[in-house]
Amino acid sequence: MTMKGCPQIIWSEEEIKILKENYKGNFPGVRCLAKLPQRTLAAIHGKARSLNLTKHRLNWTEEEEKLLRKTYLESESVKHLSEQLGKSYCSVITKAYKQGLSRKIEKKEILPLTEAQKAYLAGIIDGEGSLTIVKNKSGQLWPLLSVTQKNPQLLYWIKNTIGHGYICRRKRDIYDFHLRRQSLIKNLLGLIKPYLILKRKQAEILIQFCENRLQNRHYIKQDFDLEKKIKEANH
């Protein structure tokens, strides 16, 4: 399996042998990842599908359903949860619906931060972060707080410190931390705004956007005005 924008990396015979021997039981992708650290979970599941190693995993095991109930509300990304389980995105969504799980019913808070942590996070956002409003193909607007690094260690520190967000590998040596939930972005930026220097204006715009979206079911004119303002501030 290839990643968009990256050259194809051919699987060796030894890697395929390891995959065939270990892609079985519960969480086969995670088991194979330990033996194939140079591969991503998505690549492992994709190769397994191409080798027809996934046919025996159509049914959900009791352990998989238990993990789904435990992590579905806590996960920032259904996509990453589906990769961990070795299930399709639609399968995870369908199973969650049948179990009465909804990611909209639970409100969350940023973990308590010391003043030193707030200042350090602000420095990271100022130097390596991005605060923006993105528009999807259907025209919907969403806030996005992201940080890009070559070494994911700092990104895991951010995720563990605030208790939210998810990390993905964009290229072989580029990693992104994403925080997308409106309430979490609003809370985090409110905490670190006094320490921001370069991106304080963007933070103020994004806080206002998040407040609007949390208060209004439908988009208002100001939402689109704020999208334009934050684009101008980022250029």
C-alpha positions in Angstrom: 0.0 0.0 0.0 1.3 3.4 -0.8 0.8 6.8 0.9 -0.4 9.7 -1.2 2.5 11.7 -2.4 5.1 9.1 -1.4 7.0 6.6 -3.6 5.9 3.0 -3.5 7.9 0.8 -1.2 7.8 -2.8 -2.5 7.2 -5.5 0.1 10.0 -8.0 0.4 9.4 -11.8 0.5 10.5 -11.8 4.2 8.0 -9.1 5.1 5.1 -10.9 3.3 6.1 -14.1 5.2 6.0 -12.2 8.5 2.6 -10.7 7.6 1.1 -14.1 6.7 2.4 -15.7 9.9 1.2 -13.0 12.2 -1.9 -11.4 10.6 -4.5 -13.4 12.6 -6.4 -13.4 15.9 -7.4 -10.1 17.6 -5.7 -6.9 16.5 -3.6 -8.5 13.8 -2.3 -5.1 12.5 -0.9 -4.1 15.9 0.7 -7.6 16.2 2.4 -7.2 12.8 3.4 -3.6 13.5 5.7 -4.8 16.3 7.4 -7.1 13.8 7.3 -4.6 10.9 8.1 -1.2 12.5 9.0 0.3 9.1 5.3 -0.1 8.0 2.3 1.8 9.0 -1.0 0.2 10.3 -2.7 1.4 7.1 0.0 -0.2 4.9 -0.2 -3.5 6.9 -4.0 -3.7 6.6 -3.9 -2.8 2.9 -1.3 -5.5 2.1 -3.3 -8.0 4.1 -6.4 -7.2 2.1 -4.5 -7.6 -1.2 -3.4 -11.1 0.0 -6.9 -12.0 1.1 -5.8 -12.4 4.7 -8.8 -10.5 6.1 -11.7 -12.8 5.0 -11.7 -14.6 8.4 -12.1 -11.3 10.2 -15.5 -10.2 9.0 -17.2 -10.8 12.3 -16.5 -8.7 15.4 -14.9 -10.5 18.4 -16.1 -9.8 21.9 -12.7 -8.2 22.7 -13.0 -5.9 19.7 -16.5 -4.8 20.7 -15.3 -4.2 24.2 -12.4 -2.0 22.9 -14.8 -0.1 20.7 -17.1 0.7 23.6 -14.2 1.8 25.7 -12.4 4.0 23.1 -15.1 5.2 20.6 -16.0 8.3 22.6 -12.5 9.1 23.7 -10.9 8.8 20.2 -10.3 11.9 18.2 -10.3 10.0 14.9 -12.6 7.1 13.9 -10.1 6.4 11.1 -7.2 5.7 13.5 -9.5 3.5 15.6 -10.5 1.5 12.5 -6.9 1.0 11.6 -6.1 -0.3 15.1 -9.0 -2.8 14.9 -8.3 -3.8 11.3 -11.9 -2.8 10.3 -13.2 -0.5 7.7 -14.3 3.0 8.6 -17.9 2.1 7.7 -17.8 -1.1 9.8 -16.7 0.9 12.9 -19.4 3.5 12.4 -22.1 0.9 11.8 -21.1 -1.2 14.8 -21.0 1.9 17.0 -24.5 2.9 15.9 -25.8 -0.6 16.7 -24.3 -0.3 20.2 -25.9 3.1 20.7 -22.6 5.0 20.8 -22.5 8.6 19.7 -19.4 10.8 19.7 -21.6 13.9 20.2 -23.0 13.2 23.6 -19.8 13.5 25.7 -18.3 16.9 26.5 -14.6 17.0 27.2 -12.1 19.3 28.8 -8.4 20.0 28.3 -6.4 18.5 31.1 -5.2 20.9 33.8 -2.1 22.8 32.7 0.6 24.5 34.7 1.6 28.1 33.7 4.9 26.7 32.4 3.0 24.2 30.2 0.8 26.9 28.9 3.8 29.0 28.0 5.6 26.1 26.4 2.6 25.1 24.3 2.2 28.7 23.2 5.8 28.7 22.0 5.3 25.6 20.0 2.1 27.0 18.4 3.9 30.2 17.6 6.9 28.5 16.0 5.7 25.2 14.6 1.9 25.4 14.7 -1.0 26.4 12.4 -4.3 27.9 13.4 -6.8 27.9 10.6 -10.4 27.3 9.4 -10.7 24.6 6.7 -13.5 24.1 4.2 -14.5 20.6 3.0 -15.9 19.7 -0.4 -19.5 20.2 0.8 -18.7 23.8 2.0 -18.7 23.1 5.7 -16.2 25.0 7.8 -14.1 23.4 10.6 -11.4 24.8 12.9 -8.0 23.2 12.9 -5.1 23.5 15.3 -2.1 21.6 14.0 1.7 21.2 14.7 4.1 19.6 12.2 7.4 18.0 13.2 9.9 15.5 11.7 10.3 13.9 15.2 6.9 12.9 16.6 8.2 12.9 20.2 7.1 16.5 20.7 3.7 15.8 19.2 3.1 12.9 21.6 4.1 15.3 24.5 1.4 17.7 23.3 -1.2 15.0 23.0 -0.4 13.5 26.5 -0.2 17.0 28.1 -3.6 18.2 26.9 -5.2 14.8 26.8 -6.6 15.1 23.3 -5.8 15.2 19.6 -4.3 12.6 17.2 -1.0 12.2 15.4 -0.7 11.0 11.8 2.3 10.5 9.4 1.9 12.7 6.3 5.1 11.5 4.7 7.8 9.1 5.7 9.6 11.7 7.8 6.8 14.3 8.5 4.3 14.0 11.3 1.2 16.1 12.1 -0.6 16.7 15.4 -4.3 17.6 14.8 -6.9 19.0 17.1 -10.3 19.5 15.5 -13.0 19.6 18.1 -14.4 23.1 18.5 -14.8 23.0 22.3 -11.3 21.7 22.8 -9.7 24.3 20.5 -11.6 27.1 22.2 -10.6 25.9 25.6 -6.9 25.3 24.8 -6.5 28.7 22.9 -8.2 30.5 25.8 -5.6 29.0 28.2 -2.5 29.8 26.1 -3.5 33.0 24.4 -1.8 35.3 27.0 1.5 33.6 26.1 1.1 33.8 22.3 3.0 36.4 20.3 3.1 35.5 16.6 -0.3 33.8 16.4 -2.4 35.7 18.9 -4.6 37.3 16.2 -5.3 33.9 14.7 -6.1 32.5 18.1 -8.6 35.3 18.7 -10.3 34.7 15.4 -10.4 30.9 15.9 -11.8 31.3 19.4 -14.6 33.5 18.0 -15.3 31.0 15.3 -15.5 28.1 17.7 -17.9 30.1 20.0 -20.2 30.8 17.0 -20.3 27.2 16.0 -21.0 26.0 19.5 -23.9 28.5 19.9 -25.5 28.2 16.4 -26.8 25.2 14.7 -26.4 26.8 11.3 -23.6 28.9 9.8 -23.9 32.6 10.1 -22.3 35.3 7.9 -19.6 36.0 10.5 -18.3 32.4 10.2 -17.4 33.0 6.6 -16.0 36.5 7.4 -13.8 34.8 10.1 -12.6 32.3 7.6 -11.4 35.1 5.3 -9.8 37.0 8.2 -7.8 34.0 9.4 -6.5 33.4 5.9 -5.3 37.0 5.7 -3.7 36.7 9.1 -1.8 33.6 8.0 -0.3 35.2 4.9 
